[in-house]
Amino acid sequence: MPLAFSTLGLPGHPLDAVLALAADHGWQGLELRAAPGEPVHTGLTSAERRATARQFTAASVTPLTVASYVGIAEPGPDAPVLAELLAHLHLAADLGAAYVRVFPRGGDNPAEGTRTAARRLLRLADTSADLGVTMLVETHDSHRSGAALAELLAAAPHPSVGALWDVMHTWLAGEPPADSYRLLAPRLGYVQVKDVASPADLTPLPLGAGVLPLPACLAQLPADSWISWEYEAPWHPAAAPLAPRLAAGRAYLTSLLPA
């Protein structure tokens, strides 16, 4: 299984340094946090996007995902959400990324959020397909479980709309890994892994050092599935730096994969 990690774990690091870390430690891809202050964001010019794509090619690293902060189900008018998502779709296409990550953010009414999200996703689904990019809704916030996200995806039946399985959130929802996988598998883009000490302490830990059921999650996956380590450094400033953990993290994930 190809392995990636998220630039969320290395906030503000120059892209060339992150690519060097990936290449040096045997990680094949990157999830690119698209946010102000990061090297990849929707404000990049055409020339900057071409230069960024060349950096990935030179490093032999795959730009797996543009990780947006679009709330596809959030209450309010459609137009600003659609404009923001479209900008991220074009960014992903320009960089050669297969996916754009969105959050649900359906608020206190998940059923209404499901309808809102489906309407918006279907508005851009054909455009996304034309660009060669798939929109992945992450198991998160209002749609934390595989069951909730599967309902949202069922309302948006298009091949350019899929799921990103964040294993921490389905675990926090109390959903067994086998159920999460069964519900998401028909539309699954890839899987995000991480590790934590407890539901009350989500400070990122080295993979395998916490309580998340990572072996059970990975055991569900087909051999060609991407797995990405999301290390939430910005939200937990006391966490140890990610870079020194990359080699051990890759070794741990590799140890869980079929021979």
C-alpha positions as CSV (number, residue, x, y, z in Angstrom):
1,M,0.0,0.0,0.0
2,P,1.4,3.4,-0.9
3,L,2.0,5.7,2.1
4,A,1.6,9.5,2.5
5,F,1.7,12.0,5.3
6,S,0.0,15.3,5.7
7,T,1.8,18.6,5.7
8,L,-0.4,19.5,8.6
9,G,2.3,17.9,10.7
10,L,4.9,20.3,9.5
11,P,3.2,23.7,9.6
12,G,4.9,26.4,7.6
13,H,7.7,24.2,6.4
14,P,9.0,25.0,2.9
15,L,7.7,22.5,0.3
16,D,11.2,21.5,-0.8
17,A,12.1,20.5,2.8
18,V,8.9,18.5,3.2
19,L,9.5,16.7,-0.2
20,A,13.0,15.9,0.9
21,L,11.7,14.4,4.1
22,A,9.2,12.3,2.2
23,A,11.7,11.0,-0.3
24,D,14.4,10.4,2.3
25,H,12.1,8.3,4.5
26,G,10.3,6.3,1.9
27,W,6.9,8.1,1.9
28,Q,5.4,8.1,-1.6
29,G,2.9,10.9,-1.3
30,L,1.8,14.1,0.5
31,E,-1.6,15.5,1.6
32,L,-1.2,19.2,1.1
33,R,-2.8,21.4,3.7
34,A,-4.2,24.3,1.7
35,A,-4.3,27.2,4.1
36,P,-2.8,30.7,4.6
37,G,0.9,30.5,5.6
38,E,1.4,27.1,3.9
39,P,3.3,26.7,0.6
40,V,0.3,25.4,-1.2
41,H,-2.9,27.4,-1.3
42,T,-5.5,28.7,-3.8
43,G,-3.7,32.1,-4.1
44,L,-0.8,30.5,-6.1
45,T,-0.2,32.0,-9.5
46,S,-0.2,29.8,-12.6
47,A,3.6,30.0,-12.7
48,E,3.8,29.1,-9.0
49,R,1.5,26.1,-9.6
50,R,3.7,24.9,-12.5
51,A,6.8,25.2,-10.4
52,T,5.2,23.3,-7.5
53,A,4.2,20.5,-9.8
54,R,7.8,20.3,-11.1
55,Q,9.0,20.0,-7.5
56,F,6.9,16.9,-7.0
57,T,8.0,15.4,-10.2
58,A,11.7,16.0,-9.3
59,A,11.3,14.4,-5.9
60,S,9.3,11.4,-7.3
61,V,6.6,12.1,-4.7
62,T,2.8,12.1,-5.4
63,P,0.7,15.1,-4.6
64,L,-2.2,13.0,-3.3
65,T,-4.6,15.5,-2.0
66,V,-5.4,19.2,-1.7
67,A,-6.7,19.3,1.9
68,S,-9.2,22.1,1.9
69,Y,-11.2,23.5,4.8
70,V,-14.4,23.8,2.8
71,G,-17.5,22.9,4.9
72,I,-19.6,21.3,2.3
73,A,-22.7,20.9,4.5
74,E,-22.3,24.2,6.5
75,P,-25.4,26.3,6.9
76,G,-25.7,29.4,4.7
77,P,-25.8,30.3,1.0
78,D,-24.3,27.9,-1.6
79,A,-22.4,30.4,-3.7
80,P,-19.4,31.1,-1.4
81,V,-18.9,27.4,-0.6
82,L,-19.1,26.4,-4.3
83,A,-16.6,29.2,-5.2
84,E,-14.2,28.1,-2.6
85,L,-14.5,24.4,-3.5
86,L,-14.1,25.2,-7.2
87,A,-10.9,27.1,-6.5
88,H,-9.5,24.1,-4.7
89,L,-10.5,21.7,-7.5
90,H,-8.6,23.9,-10.0
91,L,-5.6,23.9,-7.6
92,A,-5.6,20.1,-7.4
93,A,-5.9,19.7,-11.1
94,D,-3.0,22.1,-11.7
95,L,-0.8,20.2,-9.2
96,G,-1.8,16.8,-10.5
97,A,-3.5,15.8,-7.2
98,A,-6.2,13.1,-7.4
99,Y,-8.3,14.5,-4.6
100,V,-9.7,17.5,-2.8
101,R,-10.6,16.9,0.9
102,V,-13.7,18.7,2.3
103,F,-15.3,18.6,5.8
104,P,-19.0,18.1,6.4
105,R,-19.6,20.8,9.1
106,G,-23.3,20.2,9.0
107,G,-23.9,21.9,12.4
108,D,-26.7,20.7,14.7
109,N,-28.9,19.3,12.0
110,P,-27.0,16.5,10.2
111,A,-30.0,15.5,8.1
112,E,-30.3,19.0,6.7
113,G,-26.5,19.0,6.3
114,T,-26.7,15.9,4.2
115,R,-29.2,17.5,1.9
116,T,-27.1,20.7,1.6
117,A,-23.9,18.8,1.0
118,A,-25.4,16.5,-1.6
119,R,-26.8,19.5,-3.5
120,R,-23.5,21.3,-3.5
121,L,-21.4,18.3,-4.4
122,L,-23.6,17.4,-7.3
123,R,-23.4,21.0,-8.6
124,L,-19.7,20.6,-9.1
125,A,-19.4,16.8,-9.7
126,D,-19.2,17.0,-13.5
127,T,-16.7,19.8,-13.3
128,S,-14.7,17.8,-10.8
129,A,-14.8,14.8,-13.2
130,D,-13.7,17.0,-16.1
131,L,-10.7,18.2,-14.1
132,G,-9.8,14.6,-13.1
133,V,-10.2,15.3,-9.4
134,T,-12.4,13.5,-6.9
135,M,-14.0,15.3,-4.0
136,L,-13.6,13.3,-0.7
137,V,-15.8,14.1,2.3
138,E,-13.9,13.3,5.5
139,T,-15.5,11.4,8.4
140,H,-15.6,14.4,10.7
141,D,-17.7,16.6,12.9
142,S,-21.4,16.3,12.0
143,H,-20.8,13.2,9.9
144,R,-18.1,11.5,12.0
145,S,-19.2,7.9,11.6
146,G,-19.1,5.8,8.4
147,A,-22.8,5.3,8.7
148,A,-23.5,9.1,8.7
149,L,-21.1,9.7,5.8
150,A,-22.5,6.8,3.8
151,E,-25.9,8.5,4.0
152,L,-24.4,11.7,2.7
153,L,-22.7,9.9,-0.2
154,A,-25.9,8.0,-1.1
155,A,-27.5,11.4,-1.6
156,A,-24.7,12.4,-4.0
157,P,-24.4,9.4,-6.3
158,H,-21.6,10.5,-8.6
159,P,-18.2,8.9,-9.2
160,S,-16.4,12.2,-8.5
161,V,-17.8,12.2,-4.9
162,G,-16.2,9.9,-2.4
163,A,-15.1,9.3,1.2
164,L,-12.0,9.9,3.2
165,W,-11.9,7.6,6.2
166,D,-10.3,9.3,9.2
167,V,-10.0,6.4,11.6
168,M,-9.9,8.5,14.7
169,H,-13.3,10.0,14.1
170,T,-15.1,6.7,13.3
171,W,-13.5,5.4,16.5
172,L,-14.7,8.4,18.5
173,A,-18.2,7.7,17.1
174,G,-18.0,4.2,18.6
175,E,-18.1,2.5,15.2
176,P,-16.1,-0.8,14.8
177,P,-13.5,-0.6,12.0
178,A,-15.2,-3.5,10.0
179,D,-18.4,-1.6,10.0
180,S,-16.7,1.7,8.9
181,Y,-15.0,-0.1,6.1
182,R,-18.1,-1.9,4.9
183,L,-20.1,1.3,4.8
184,L,-17.4,3.4,3.1
185,A,-15.7,0.9,0.8
186,P,-17.8,1.5,-2.3
187,R,-16.9,5.1,-2.3
188,L,-13.6,5.1,-0.4
189,G,-10.7,7.3,-1.7
190,Y,-8.2,6.5,1.0
191,V,-7.6,6.3,4.8
192,Q,-6.1,8.8,7.3
193,V,-4.3,7.2,10.3
194,K,-3.1,8.8,13.5
195,D,-2.8,7.7,17.1
196,V,-3.8,9.2,20.5
197,A,-3.9,8.4,24.2
198,S,-7.6,8.5,24.8
199,P,-10.8,10.3,23.7
200,A,-10.0,13.0,26.3
201,D,-6.4,13.5,25.1
202,L,-6.1,13.8,21.3
203,T,-2.5,14.9,21.4
204,P,-0.8,13.1,18.5
205,L,1.4,10.2,19.4
206,P,3.8,8.0,17.4
207,L,1.8,5.4,15.4
208,G,1.2,2.3,17.5
209,A,1.8,4.1,20.8
210,G,-1.8,5.0,21.4
211,V,-5.3,3.3,21.5
212,L,-6.6,3.6,18.0
213,P,-7.4,0.3,16.3
214,L,-4.9,0.8,13.4
215,P,-4.2,-2.9,12.8
216,A,-7.9,-3.7,12.5
217,C,-8.5,-0.7,10.2
218,L,-5.7,-1.5,7.8
219,A,-6.6,-5.2,7.7
220,Q,-9.8,-4.2,5.9
221,L,-8.1,-2.5,3.0
222,P,-7.2,-3.7,-0.5
223,A,-3.6,-3.8,-1.4
224,D,-3.6,-0.7,-3.6
225,S,-5.2,1.6,-0.9
226,W,-3.4,4.8,0.0
227,I,-2.8,5.4,3.7
228,S,-1.9,8.8,5.0
229,W,-0.6,9.8,8.4
230,E,-2.3,13.0,9.6
231,Y,-0.3,14.4,12.6
232,E,-2.3,17.4,14.0
233,A,0.6,19.5,15.1
234,P,-1.0,23.0,14.9
235,W,-3.8,22.1,17.3
236,H,-1.4,20.5,19.8
237,P,1.7,22.6,20.2
238,A,3.1,20.5,23.0
239,A,3.3,17.4,20.7
240,A,6.7,16.2,19.7
241,P,7.9,17.2,16.2
242,L,6.8,15.0,13.4
243,A,10.0,14.9,11.3
244,P,12.0,12.7,13.7
245,R,9.0,10.3,13.8
246,L,8.7,9.7,10.0
247,A,11.0,6.8,9.7
248,A,9.5,4.9,12.7
249,G,6.0,5.8,11.4
250,R,6.7,4.3,8.0
251,A,8.2,1.2,9.6
252,Y,5.1,0.7,11.8
253,L,2.7,1.0,8.9
254,T,4.7,-1.3,6.8
255,S,4.7,-3.9,9.6
256,L,0.9,-4.0,9.4
257,L,0.7,-4.5,5.7
258,P,0.3,-7.9,4.0
259,A,3.6,-9.4,2.9
